[in-house]
Amino acid sequence: MTVDTIRNSGLPEPVALMKAVAGAVRETFENMVFSESEPGGAAVPLPEPALAIGLRVTAPFQLRIVMLMPEELGRRIGATIFRHEEDGDATETVRDAVGELLNTLTGKMMRELIPGDRLFSMDFPRPWRPGDEGNRPADLQCPFMVEGLPFHILLYGEIDFK
Amino acid sequence: MKMTILIADDSKTARFLIRQYVGMAGFDEAEFIEAANGREALAALERTAVGLVISDFKMPEMDGLELLRRIKGHPAWHRVPVVMITSFANPAKCEELRAGGAFAVLPKPASPESLYKVLQPLLGAGGLAGNGVGPV
């Protein structure tokens, strides 16, 4: 699919998509985790073990967005949000917190990309494995750093990002 | 004056953040009850007098739009204000939810400031507790 075809189809262009991802990540981390995120430049390999949560956008185009981060960052996010008032580093709580972070930033990204008079839809955040995409590489990978730790946003979709 | 706020969201994190933000917005007298979907929210409304509902849109089993319709169609609950906080809050979705009777629609991530702006007029109109209804 060419850029012109993308324009004519109403699908977001890759550059617009990357800008929307970066803006959504920045605002969501500031609001929910009170942390500043920075674009990570070249993709930094993630330390293991990693936590991966995915969410499918189902309309007006098909897109899977995945948040991939070291478990340590997930635990810090859970602890920051819950401020030690609840068991913020319990596995289920961390997954819920990262899932809500992904849900929020995806909504923010879609509001940026889709004209205001059009509805969009997306599924619930769920744990994700590379096999969910047939082990193929992501169409677009956006690396970030937060609190000195790297995390990645991976995009798989019907858009030709090349 | 004590007010009871029902928070409906499938995410424990979202429910926790809303509780925090409502308190930070200055409404620290509020009491909260929580539900993970629309069905649980309706069950809570049957049991408890609620002054305000804050609901997500996308929830399993029963979503926020259906919950809104049930509340606005119920003779005992239709005056309870419903504030929707959702990732889907673009102009088209806001219009749909307001047409369904939502008092206000806020995009995620919400903030104490955005909640204050929405809740303050409700308090000024006699207090959230004044909108409460008894269990059916």
Interface residues (C-beta under 8 A of the other chain):
Chain A: E27 T28 N31 M32 I81 F82 E85 E86 T93 D96 A97 G99 E100 L101 N103 T104 T106 G107 K108 M110 R111 I114 G116 D117 R118 L119 F120 S121 M122 F124
Chain B: D10 S11 K12 T13 A14 F16 L17 K58 P60 T86 S87 F88 A89 N90 P91 A92 K93 E96 P107 K108 P109 S111
